Amino acid sequence: MARDSADSRSSTLADVRSVYADQAATFDRFAALNRLLSGRYRRRAFDTADGEVLDVACGLATNRAYLPESVAYTGIDASPAMLDRAADRHDDLVLGEDLREMDAQDLDFPDDSFDTVISSLSTCTFPDPDAALAEMARVCKPEGRVLLLEHGRSSVGPIAKFQDWRADAHFEKHACRWTQEPLAIVRRSPLTVRNHWTALFGILTGMEAVPE
Ligand SMILES: C[S@@+](CC[C@H](N)C(=O)[O-])C[C@H]1O[C@@H](n2cnc3c(N)ncnc32)[C@H](O)[C@@H]1O
């Protein structure tokens, strides 16, 4: 993987697929712990989603449990390994239909397709986060919303220092820029942030945005 400054390391889609082919079993094994730690934040970020919902970089489709039951769910991810495990975990989601292999940076949906576009903990892994956010804006209906839950550098000094210290190693293992500033990235995209909140020592940022 290419090495640049701390927050601008870049990977390729092939890197992402390779990392998550290795990591899918670990994500699966620790799914319950993940829900325990992140569930309340996922609910806060996504429980107002409605209508046709697209989950971009859905991973194991963990977010589905935190959406209202009334929504129609579609998840896309670049990693076949993650999608296989998502399908195993959700009997009613059909691989290739409700769960589709796709690049977030080049979504295979027409403009204005979804009432709500959601994404969690993934902007940091997109090789080109600007392209992915522009695609989320494009496929969201003009009156729809984009709901994001992202992580970044903590606002608490010692935690941020630890993140800085481990940033390279973390990127090598997870293809994840964990010190990047999510709000800044979304603000330079074709989305307008209406509301945002932070949690977990400033590591998590929830955002409600609308297409410009
Ligand atoms: C840290 S996981 C998060 C998964 C899930 N959103 C969650 O909150 O549990 C990051 C996910 O982003 C996916 N990903 C990274 N780059 C992608 C891209 N360009 N297109 C689609 N998925 C991508 C990975 O395959 C992986 O499943």
The ligand as an SDF file (V2000), in Angstrom:
LIG
                    3D

 27 29  0  0  0  0  0  0  0  0999 V2000
  -14.6050   -1.3820    8.9890 C   0  0  0  0  0  0  0  0  0  0  0  0
  -15.6510   -2.2140    7.8420 S   0  0  0  0  0  0  0  0  0  0  0  0
  -17.2400   -1.5170    8.3190 C   0  0  0  0  0  0  0  0  0  0  0  0
  -18.3900   -2.4040    7.9140 C   0  0  0  0  0  0  0  0  0  0  0  0
  -19.7730   -1.9320    8.3470 C   0  0  0  0  0  0  0  0  0  0  0  0
  -20.1690   -0.6960    7.6800 N   0  0  0  0  0  0  0  0  0  0  0  0
  -19.8790   -1.7660    9.8400 C   0  0  0  0  0  0  0  0  0  0  0  0
  -20.1550   -0.6600   10.3120 O   0  0  0  0  0  0  0  0  0  0  0  0
  -19.7000   -2.7600   10.5470 O   0  0  0  0  0  0  0  0  0  0  0  0
  -15.2790   -1.3620    6.3230 C   0  0  0  0  0  0  0  0  0  0  0  0
  -16.0160   -1.9530    5.1180 C   0  0  0  0  0  0  0  0  0  0  0  0
  -15.8180   -1.0780    4.0140 O   0  0  0  0  0  0  0  0  0  0  0  0
  -15.7550   -1.8880    2.8530 C   0  0  0  0  0  0  0  0  0  0  0  0
  -15.1760   -1.0820    1.7690 N   0  0  0  0  0  0  0  0  0  0  0  0
  -13.9930   -0.4290    1.7520 C   0  0  0  0  0  0  0  0  0  0  0  0
  -13.8240    0.2160    0.5830 N   0  0  0  0  0  0  0  0  0  0  0  0
  -14.9390   -0.0050   -0.1480 C   0  0  0  0  0  0  0  0  0  0  0  0
  -15.3760    0.4160   -1.4310 C   0  0  0  0  0  0  0  0  0  0  0  0
  -14.6290    1.2070   -2.2010 N   0  0  0  0  0  0  0  0  0  0  0  0
  -16.5800    0.0080   -1.8590 N   0  0  0  0  0  0  0  0  0  0  0  0
  -17.3630   -0.7820   -1.0900 C   0  0  0  0  0  0  0  0  0  0  0  0
  -17.0020   -1.2240    0.1290 N   0  0  0  0  0  0  0  0  0  0  0  0
  -15.8090   -0.8370    0.6050 C   0  0  0  0  0  0  0  0  0  0  0  0
  -14.9320   -3.0790    3.3040 C   0  0  0  0  0  0  0  0  0  0  0  0
  -15.0280   -4.1820    2.4320 O   0  0  0  0  0  0  0  0  0  0  0  0
  -15.5200   -3.3340    4.6970 C   0  0  0  0  0  0  0  0  0  0  0  0
  -16.5880   -4.2400    4.6480 O   0  0  0  0  0  0  0  0  0  0  0  0
  1  2  1  0
  2  3  1  0
  2 10  1  0
  3  4  1  0
  4  5  1  0
  5  6  1  0
  5  7  1  0
  7  8  2  0
  7  9  1  0
 10 11  1  0
 11 12  1  0
 11 26  1  0
 12 13  1  0
 13 14  1  0
 13 24  1  0
 14 15  1  0
 14 23  1  0
 15 16  2  0
 16 17  1  0
 17 18  1  0
 17 23  2  0
 18 19  1  0
 18 20  2  0
 20 21  1  0
 21 22  2  0
 22 23  1  0
 24 25  1  0
 24 26  1  0
 26 27  1  0
M  CHG  2   2   1   9  -1
M  END
$$$$
